[in-house]
């Protein structure tokens, strides 16, 4: 089963999580440092306006009480305050907002994309031959290919992320409608985000696996992964929903119980879970055997098993 195999393989590859954590921490320090240096006037304006104080209060009131409705309604208020600050100083602040988006949104996504192929190669080596590959060696060996993949990934993922953000901010307006709509708003917002993010995971999760396993080019890998996804979409989508919910619940609980410190572990673990899911889905879609552990080999259904009778009518 795709879900249970993904969970078990995540624990099997848990050693990779620590390399990912160090890589991500380095990226956070680097990208945030550049963002603060380049967008200092915007950040100071937000500080002087009490914007960050409102975020701290919202987190304290919502997360610590496990009140999702409160969190989302406060998020709507925070965004309203942000747009008010921006509109009052638009001529001065808009260039810095654009710069912040380029540095964090585009630069951060590119930086994260650089580690995906090395991680996938480590996971693929474990699943295909139960071998342990070094993350550093895979990163250096695949650096040129990773740069191309990270740039191509931006073209595919960034528009999807923008759509998700727009849908999220637009759905926050439900709180302004009052009555029963406001009461149902948290359920509707989470449902929309869950569906959109799960679709995003399905579309992109096996892309890097196709490049690593079949030595495909960047765009040939995307085409191959989309073909496999089309045959297993129902299983992939349902598993993606469950995994997304699991990651959300675990990260929120850990944030509350550890004052946020535990996120240093659970966020890299969530990314690892996403990578393992993509690799496992790739093996399932292509009917490839893989090691679940050193004593267990899984044999998925062959790709032909997903074909319909109409697709086979011309085969002799």
Rosetta blueprint (number, residue, H / E / L):
1 X L
2 X H
3 X H
4 X H
5 X H
6 X H
7 X H
8 X H
9 X H
10 X H
11 X H
12 X H
13 X L
14 X L
15 X H
16 X H
17 X H
18 X H
19 X H
20 X H
21 X H
22 X H
23 X H
24 X H
25 X H
26 X H
27 X H
28 X H
29 X H
30 X H
31 X H
32 X H
33 X H
34 X H
35 X H
36 X H
37 X H
38 X H
39 X L
40 X H
41 X H
42 X H
43 X H
44 X H
45 X H
46 X H
47 X H
48 X H
49 X L
50 X L
51 X H
52 X H
53 X H
54 X H
55 X H
56 X H
57 X H
58 X H
59 X H
60 X H
61 X H
62 X H
63 X H
64 X H
65 X H
66 X L
67 X L
68 X H
69 X H
70 X H
71 X H
72 X H
73 X H
74 X H
75 X H
76 X H
77 X H
78 X H
79 X H
80 X H
81 X H
82 X H
83 X H
84 X H
85 X H
86 X H
87 X H
88 X H
89 X L
90 X H
91 X H
92 X H
93 X H
94 X H
95 X H
96 X H
97 X H
98 X H
99 X H
100 X H
101 X H
102 X H
103 X H
104 X H
105 X H
106 X H
107 X H
108 X H
109 X H
110 X H
111 X H
112 X H
113 X H
114 X H
115 X L
116 X H
117 X H
118 X H
119 X H
120 X H
121 X H
122 X H
123 X H
124 X H
125 X H
126 X H
127 X H
128 X H
129 X H
130 X L
131 X L
132 X L
133 X L
134 X L
135 X H
136 X H
137 X H
138 X H
139 X H
140 X H
141 X H
142 X L
143 X H
144 X H
145 X H
146 X H
147 X H
148 X H
149 X H
150 X H
151 X H
152 X H
153 X H
154 X H
155 X H
156 X H
157 X H
158 X H
159 X H
160 X H
161 X H
162 X H
163 X H
164 X H
165 X H
166 X H
167 X H
168 X H
169 X H
170 X H
171 X H
172 X H
173 X H
174 X H
175 X H
176 X H
177 X H
178 X L
179 X H
180 X H
181 X H
182 X H
183 X H
184 X H
185 X H
186 X H
187 X H
188 X H
189 X H
190 X H
191 X H
192 X H
193 X H
194 X H
195 X H
196 X H
197 X H
198 X H
199 X H
200 X H
201 X H
202 X H
203 X H
204 X H
205 X L
206 X L
207 X H
208 X H
209 X H
210 X H
211 X H
212 X H
213 X H
214 X H
215 X L
216 X L
217 X L
218 X H
219 X H
220 X H
221 X H
222 X H
223 X H
224 X H
225 X H
226 X H
227 X H
228 X H
229 X H
230 X H
231 X H
232 X H
233 X H
234 X H
235 X H
236 X H
237 X H
238 X H
239 X H
240 X H
241 X H
242 X H
243 X H
244 X H
245 X H
246 X H
247 X H
248 X H
249 X H
250 X H
251 X H
252 X H
253 X H
254 X H
255 X H
256 X H
257 X H
258 X H
259 X L
260 X L
261 X L
262 X L
263 X H
264 X H
265 X H
266 X H
267 X H
268 X H
269 X H
270 X H
271 X H
272 X H
273 X H
274 X H
275 X H
276 X H
277 X H
278 X H
279 X H
280 X H
281 X H
282 X H
283 X H
284 X H
285 X H
286 X L
287 X L
288 X L
289 X L
290 X E
291 X E
292 X E
293 X E
294 X L
295 X L
296 X E
297 X E
298 X E
299 X L
300 X L
301 X L
302 X L
303 X H
304 X H
305 X H
306 X H
307 X L
308 X L
309 X H
310 X H
311 X H
312 X H
313 X L
314 X L
315 X L
316 X L
